Amino acid sequence: MAMSVQTELCYYVATGGDELTGDAERKMLWLLSSPLHPDSVSRSSFLSSSFAQSGGECGLLVEIGPRLNFCTAFSTNTVSVCRAVGVDCVTRVERSLRYWIRVFRDGEAVDITSQQEEAMVARLHDRMTQCRYVKPPKSFRVDQAVAAWYDVDVLAEGRVALEKASAQLGLGFDAWDLDYYSQLFRDKIGRNPTSVECFDLAQSNSEHSRHWFFKGRMVIDGEEQAHSLLDLIMATQRTSNANSLIAFCDNSSAIRGCEVGTLCPVAPGQMSALHVVPRLKHPILTAETHNFPTGVAPFPGAETGIGGRLRDVHATGRGAHVVAGTAGYSFGNLLLPGYVLPWEDASLPYPSNLARPLEVAVEASNGASDYGNKFGEPIVCGFARSFGLLLSSGDRREYLKPIMFTGGVGNIDEGQCRKDSAEVGMLVVKLGGPVYRLGVGGGAASSTSVQGDSTDERDFGCARATADILP
């Protein structure tokens, strides 16, 4: 049996109501074409016409593209390029890949069964960020009902109401959370919390965000220790080099640097010439792990691991600059086809909600490099470690949940090292992109190993949020 696969890229361009005509159309077609093959782009599909001419009796035409309820990084970059060349009417550009697949037996084309079609489509796309377009989309508008918020009736049902909400909404509340929030709303505030407030509390106060265990009371063999784990870590600063400028108080750390010549605009805020100005710059360092999302969806999970670390560098003080990054991975036995290793056992089970180690090794690396390349930060070094072993006692030791580590260096201007202090009367505002049901579960889901249970579908939703919203 043999297979023939032909592909083409499809671009969907949205404008602000104006048709692409004349000079704007020529510029757009030029942008989307290959410099070596200027005639390779057309307003109509090449494959669709070929498929139609064949009668469509044998073969499968499949189109895979990004989920349309989120604007991709590709679209953002492309729209910026369009505006730079004067095509201001373009508001969004998304790219899909169309496949024409034919299967042959003894030189004759044969029909593709529905089971084969389902298996092919599953292998051709990442369900976290992509979907199949059964028909070419006519619009980016997605008809999606907004879930109604509701009151969680703590006043009438007490803790039981929060237990139900936690189970239904995947909030990951533990016993302490349930007791504390029940008492807070019933006895102190005197009203019921809404489902939106419960979502917010689950994320903002999760172990993932607050590090309660590092800051909590530490009891060893029944005796409470004088210091928490975080206290012990911070105490190292008292005996280390005195060159530490930022530590345990911001998104990154910084050590004292030196004066360097820096290219600065003559007139900041507008286009102007650059000149070299001596500025005191300090090197900064930050690190992050993105293990859970990378385990569920390796490419987008690692991609936004890099993105989160880049955000931390930029958010240090009142603004810093990225320089270079690293990426490292630890995963289980790779089970490479045709390359059997004596300590590997292919019969051992792997969690159904996590990607297999080989997929993590390939796709996580691709995702991390992809985001760095798009942003303009090179990944200059890293590591990869595969380990899995079944001990003689029957115990299994393996990186079933992978580790995705990324570190980055940058620099910060002396005048930008300290954030301004908050003042009485200032308003606290939360800023962010569109919030969907899947967009508010990351912190709670990442903390379920210490805070509660988890399900495959909940993991899928939270990882998809990380992949789609943060870039």
Buried (B, 14 or more C-beta within 10 A) or exposed (E): EEEEEBEBEBBBBBBEEEEBEEEBBEBBBEBBBEEEEEEEBEEEBBBBEBBEEBEEEBBBBBBBBBBBBBBBBBBEEBBEEBEEEEBBBBBBBBBBBBBBBBBEEEEEBEEBEEEEBEEBBEEBBBEBBBBBBEEEBEEBEEEEEEEEEEBBBBEEBBBEBBBEBBEEBBBBBBEEBBEBBBBEBBEEEEEBBEBEBBBBBBBEBBBBBBEBBBEBEBEEEEEEEEEBBBEEEBEEEEEEEEEEBBBEEBBBBBBEBEEEEBEEEEEEEEEEEEEEEEBBBBBBBBBBBBBBBBBBBBBBBBBBBBBBBBBBBBBBBEEBBBBBBBBBBBBBBBBEEEEEEEEBBEEBEBEEBBBBBBBBBBBBBBBBBBBBEBBEBEBEEBEBEBEBEBEEEEEBEBBBBBBBBBBBBBBBBBEBBEEEEEEEEEEEEEEEEEBBBBBBBBBBBBBBEEBBEBEEEBBBBBBBBBBBBBB
